[in-house]
Amino acid sequence: MNIEKNEVLRYLGYKDQVLDEGMERLIQECLAEIQTILKKNYVYQIFDIERQEDSIRFKGTDLAFQSRDLSRHLGKSDKCALMAATLGLEVDKRLAYYSRLNLTKGIVLDACATTAIEALCDEVEEEVRQEAEKAGYCLTSRYSPGYGDLSIYYQKDIITVLQAYSRLGLSLTEDYIMLPRKSVTAFIGWQREEVQADKCGSVDKCSGCDKKNCLYRKWGKRNG
């Protein structure tokens, strides 16, 4: 799995600054460390869907998601891949360890872990893309609970329908935060029509999010 240094720097808030030798060395050390402790694991399932105003219903299940933004994101889709991915508990343990003993390293390792889970999601998305293309479909970008008006409350329903607790070890706190922390759930729409790219040539989910003060949006967009 390719964990890009530039993405790590983006999560650290860097923007074209020159790194000193100490920070460069620390980033490389953390990139190597995260590769040794992460445990890639994921699951996804394809569903037929139908839209009813601002609601998306997953056929054959009790799943229904009330969200104007998700409905818009899946506006041309008649199928949807529902996915969950995680880096495993060891990453959480290591981050907790460094948060107590070496805060700077903990921050850098956290950025590496965030980049790693996004890279894993990219791998899952590519697997889904190959399956979709065989069936004559194009994919939307990923869309996760917490984007726009899509509540993180829906993490519970996603984990249940994907059996992500038994299959991946995913659980939720009382505030609907996933454990392990470096985990992602997401929707990927399947549509017959080719997905339109923005003027930069990418399909950018940041442009459709109403969180205008997001740090990562401020420092730049990515197409994952």
C-alpha positions in Angstrom: 0.0 0.0 0.0 1.4 3.4 -1.0 1.3 6.0 1.7 2.1 9.3 0.1 4.4 11.7 1.9 2.6 14.7 0.4 -0.7 13.5 1.8 0.9 13.2 5.2 2.2 16.7 5.0 -1.3 17.9 4.0 -2.8 16.4 7.1 0.0 18.0 9.1 -1.0 21.4 7.7 2.1 21.9 5.6 1.8 23.9 2.4 5.0 24.2 0.4 7.2 24.7 3.4 10.7 23.4 3.4 11.1 20.6 5.9 14.1 20.6 8.3 16.2 17.5 8.6 14.6 16.5 11.9 11.0 16.6 10.6 12.0 14.8 7.4 13.6 12.1 9.4 10.6 11.8 11.8 8.1 11.6 8.9 10.2 8.8 7.2 10.4 7.0 10.5 6.7 7.2 11.1 5.9 6.1 7.5 8.0 3.0 8.1 6.4 2.3 11.5 2.8 2.6 10.3 3.5 0.0 7.6 4.7 -2.5 10.2 1.7 -2.1 12.6 -1.3 -1.6 10.4 -3.6 -4.5 9.5 -5.6 -3.9 6.4 -9.1 -5.2 6.6 -12.3 -4.3 4.7 -15.7 -5.5 3.6 -18.2 -4.1 1.0 -21.5 -5.1 -0.4 -23.5 -3.9 -3.5 -27.1 -2.9 -3.1 -29.8 -1.8 -5.5 -31.1 1.6 -4.3 -34.1 3.9 -4.8 -34.6 7.5 -4.0 -37.6 9.1 -2.4 -37.1 12.9 -2.2 -34.2 13.3 0.3 -34.1 9.7 1.3 -32.1 6.7 -0.1 -33.5 3.2 0.5 -31.4 0.1 0.1 -33.6 -2.6 -1.5 -33.8 -5.9 0.3 -32.8 -4.3 3.7 -34.3 -2.0 6.3 -31.6 0.6 5.5 -32.9 4.1 4.7 -30.7 7.2 4.9 -32.3 10.6 5.2 -29.9 13.1 3.7 -30.3 15.8 1.0 -26.5 15.7 0.3 -26.3 11.9 0.0 -29.4 11.9 -2.2 -27.7 14.5 -4.5 -24.4 12.5 -4.5 -26.3 9.4 -5.6 -28.7 11.2 -7.8 -27.9 9.3 -11.0 -27.1 5.9 -9.3 -29.3 2.9 -9.2 -26.8 0.8 -7.2 -24.5 1.6 -4.3 -21.5 -0.1 -2.8 -21.5 0.2 1.0 -18.0 -0.3 2.4 -16.1 -0.4 5.7 -12.4 -0.5 6.1 -10.0 -0.4 9.1 -6.3 -0.4 10.0 -6.8 -2.4 13.1 -6.4 -1.9 16.9 -2.6 -1.9 17.0 -2.5 1.5 15.3 -4.8 2.9 18.0 -2.6 1.5 20.7 0.6 3.0 19.2 -1.0 6.4 18.8 -2.2 6.3 22.4 1.4 5.3 23.5 3.0 8.2 21.7 0.4 10.7 22.9 1.7 10.1 26.4 5.4 9.8 25.7 6.2 11.7 22.5 3.5 14.1 21.4 5.2 15.3 18.3 5.8 11.8 17.0 2.2 10.9 17.9 0.9 13.8 15.7 3.1 12.7 12.8 2.1 9.1 13.2 -1.5 10.1 13.3 -1.2 11.9 10.0 0.5 8.8 8.5 -2.3 6.6 9.8 -4.9 8.9 8.3 -3.1 8.8 5.0 -2.9 5.0 5.3 -6.7 4.5 5.9 -7.4 6.8 2.9 -5.0 4.7 0.8 -6.7 1.5 1.9 -10.1 3.0 0.9 -8.6 3.9 -2.5 -7.6 0.2 -2.9 -11.2 -0.9 -2.0 -12.7 1.6 -4.3 -10.5 0.4 -7.2 -11.7 -3.2 -6.5 -15.3 -2.0 -6.6 -14.5 0.0 -9.8 -13.4 -3.1 -11.6 -16.5 -5.0 -10.5 -18.7 -2.0 -11.6 -17.0 -1.7 -15.0 -17.7 -5.3 -15.8 -21.4 -4.6 -15.3 -21.3 -1.4 -17.4 -21.3 1.1 -14.5 -19.2 4.1 -13.6 -18.5 5.1 -9.9 -19.1 8.2 -8.0 -16.5 9.3 -5.4 -16.8 8.0 -1.9 -19.2 9.6 0.5 -19.1 9.0 4.3 -21.2 9.7 7.3 -20.2 13.1 8.6 -20.0 14.7 5.1 -22.6 17.4 4.5 -25.8 16.7 6.3 -25.3 12.9 6.5 -25.3 12.1 10.2 -22.6 9.9 11.8 -25.5 8.2 13.6 -25.8 6.1 10.4 -22.5 4.4 11.3 -24.5 2.0 13.4 -26.7 0.9 10.6 -23.8 0.4 8.2 -21.8 -1.6 10.7 -24.8 -3.8 11.3 -25.7 -4.6 7.7 -22.1 -5.3 6.8 -21.6 -7.4 9.9 -18.5 -5.3 10.4 -18.2 -6.1 14.1 -17.8 -9.8 13.5 -15.9 -9.5 10.2 -13.6 -6.5 11.0 -13.8 -5.9 14.7 -15.5 -2.5 14.2 -17.6 -1.1 17.1 -19.0 2.3 18.1 -18.7 4.6 21.1 -21.8 6.2 22.5 -21.0 9.2 20.3 -21.0 7.0 17.2 -17.2 7.2 16.8 -15.8 4.0 15.3 -13.2 1.8 17.0 -10.6 1.2 15.9 -10.4 5.0 15.2 -8.6 4.7 11.9 -11.6 3.2 10.2 -13.9 4.4 7.5 -17.4 3.6 6.2 -18.5 5.0 2.9 -21.0 4.9 0.0 -19.9 4.6 -3.6 -22.6 5.1 -6.2 -22.9 3.0 -9.4 -24.3 4.9 -12.3 -24.6 4.3 -16.0 -23.6 7.8 -16.9 -19.9 8.8 -16.7 -19.2 10.9 -13.6 -18.3 14.5 -14.5 -14.9 15.7 -13.3 -14.3 19.2 -12.1 -12.2 21.7 -14.0 -9.0 20.2 -12.5 -9.8 16.8 -13.9 -10.8 15.2 -10.6 -14.0 14.1 -9.0 -13.7 16.2 -5.8 -16.0 15.4 -2.9 -14.7 18.5 -1.0 -16.4 20.8 -3.4 -19.8 19.3 -2.5 -19.3 19.6 1.3 -20.6 22.5 3.2 -17.8 22.5 5.8 -16.1 25.6 4.4 -13.7 25.9 7.4 -12.3 22.4 7.1 -8.5 22.5 7.5 -8.0 19.9 4.8 -10.2 21.7 2.3 -8.3 24.8 3.0 -4.9 23.3 2.3 -6.0 21.5 -0.8 -8.4 18.9 -2.3 -7.9 15.2 -3.1 -9.9 13.0 -5.3 -10.3 10.0 -3.0 
